[in-house]
Amino acid sequence: MASEILRVEASVKLETRVFDLYHGKYSNLTELAWAMGISVSQVYRVRQGKRPISEKFITGTVKAFPEFRLDDLFLIVPNGEQHGKK
């Protein structure tokens, strides 16, 4: 069973819509990072794909966008794909 879980985890990744949604609510990524309670560099690294989405990023996203449900903010997609693209 543990090997099945590992295969599932390796075959999907978590993506966020935060970078599509912050326009209009926050003027820039620095303001977004402040609202999320995380560093600007962490926001930029997640945006560039250099850092995976962490628990702290998820918590901050929910804090910055309380009007959205968790499943509106994050997507689970197969590896090698991006949301809306195959």
C-alpha positions in Angstrom: 0.0 0.0 0.0 2.8 2.4 0.8 4.3 1.9 -2.6 0.9 2.7 -4.2 0.8 6.0 -2.3 4.3 6.9 -3.4 3.4 6.2 -7.0 0.3 8.4 -6.8 2.3 11.2 -5.1 4.9 11.0 -7.8 2.4 11.1 -10.6 0.6 14.3 -9.5 1.5 17.8 -8.4 -0.2 20.7 -6.6 -0.7 23.9 -8.5 -2.1 27.2 -7.4 -4.4 29.8 -9.0 -3.1 32.5 -6.7 -1.1 34.1 -9.5 -4.2 34.4 -11.6 -6.3 35.7 -8.8 -4.1 38.3 -7.0 -4.6 41.0 -9.8 -7.2 43.5 -8.6 -6.9 42.5 -5.0 -3.2 43.1 -4.5 -1.1 45.6 -6.5 2.0 43.4 -6.8 3.6 40.2 -5.5 5.2 42.0 -2.6 1.8 43.1 -1.3 0.5 39.5 -1.9 3.4 38.0 0.1 2.8 40.4 3.0 -0.9 39.4 3.0 0.1 35.8 3.0 2.6 36.2 5.8 5.5 34.8 3.8 8.6 36.1 2.2 8.5 37.7 -1.3 11.3 35.4 -2.4 9.1 32.4 -1.5 6.2 33.7 -3.6 8.6 34.3 -6.5 10.2 30.9 -6.2 6.8 29.1 -6.2 5.7 31.2 -9.2 8.8 30.3 -11.1 8.5 26.6 -10.2 11.8 26.7 -8.3 10.1 25.8 -5.0 7.2 23.5 -4.4 4.0 24.7 -2.7 4.5 24.2 1.0 2.1 24.1 3.9 3.1 27.7 4.8 2.2 28.8 1.2 -1.2 27.1 1.4 -2.0 28.6 4.8 -0.9 32.0 3.5 -3.0 31.7 0.4 -6.1 30.9 2.5 -5.3 33.9 4.7 -4.9 36.2 1.7 -8.0 34.9 -0.1 -10.6 34.0 2.6 -13.4 34.5 0.1 -12.3 31.5 -1.9 -12.6 27.8 -1.1 -9.4 25.7 -0.9 -10.3 23.8 -4.1 -10.7 27.1 -5.9 -7.2 28.1 -5.0 -5.3 24.8 -5.6 -5.5 22.1 -8.2 -4.0 18.6 -8.3 -2.8 17.9 -11.8 -0.8 15.0 -13.4 2.9 15.6 -13.6 4.0 17.0 -16.9 0.7 19.0 -17.3 -0.4 22.4 -16.3 -3.9 23.4 -15.4 -5.9 24.0 -18.5 -3.1 22.5 -20.6 -2.2 18.9 -21.6 
